[in-house]
Amino acid sequence: MLIDQYNEVKERVRAACERAGRNPEDVTVVAVSKTKPLSMIEELKDCGVMDFGENKVQEITKKYEQITSPVRWHMIGHFQTNKVKYIVDKVALVHSVDSVKLARQISKEAVKHKVEVPVLIQVNLAKEESKSGFYEEELYGALEEISSLPGIQVEGLMQIAPFVENPQDNRIYFRRMRQLFVDIKEKNFDNIAMNILSMGMTNDYEVAVEEGSTMVRVGTGIFGERDYSK
Ligand SMILES: *Cc1c(COP(=O)(O)O)cnc(C)c1O
């Protein structure tokens, strides 16, 4: 049963919190359901799981229309500005704001649809070319520009850490993200809240939680391996 896998993740999060002297209630598990059928989402939803992560606009809109009762959809992948209009009123949180241009478009569509869109700013700490996100030195400038946009509420930061064999190797990146998160929070910028720190995936979420993650995005660890051949 999927809920057993989910509960196993919750248990590991709880244990990581205990090691770090944190409250497990401060960590949200987002079940990353990309490529997985709606039936699996429904199965978890029937057990009370409400947060699901997707990385494609088309997949979110399709599942959004087909699901039998509402859940919280998290947009976690890079997407084009011309697709913003399809999801701006459907997602609970956009994790992947990786350019000021994208933020402007979200703002524009949010105003048009009369919604307020909560977003996270994606940071590419390791400067990996294969990943999007702001470099650390671009972050403050970007936050300043984004903070003035209507219809968009910055709630925190997101990072996709490098792919590593040993999750301990990512500890330095999680620690640095947590430091940025705290530094920005202390500056008390207008319209910039630092409530959510989205980091940690199947391979490394326990280390991420030990280092202060408040939202982990777990796919394989709940749903099993993804099949991209279909
Ligand atoms: C696919 C994906 C995840 C989940 O990855 P797993 O290793 O399967 O847990 C998390 N975050 C993002 C941004 C993803 O694209």
The ligand as a Gaussian input file, in Angstrom:
#p B3LYP/6-31G(d) Opt

LIG

0 1
 C       11.188000      14.586000      -9.357000
 C       11.470000      15.657000      -8.369000
 C       11.526000      15.378000      -6.992000
 C       11.356000      13.990000      -6.401000
 O       12.458000      13.192000      -6.733000
 P       12.674000      11.761000      -6.036000
 O       14.140000      11.553000      -6.102000
 O       11.899000      10.774000      -6.818000
 O       12.187000      11.874000      -4.632000
 C       11.754000      16.437000      -6.124000
 N       11.933000      17.696000      -6.572000
 C       11.887000      18.003000      -7.879000
 C       12.081000      19.411000      -8.294000
 C       11.667000      17.005000      -8.812000
 O       11.634000      17.322000     -10.118000

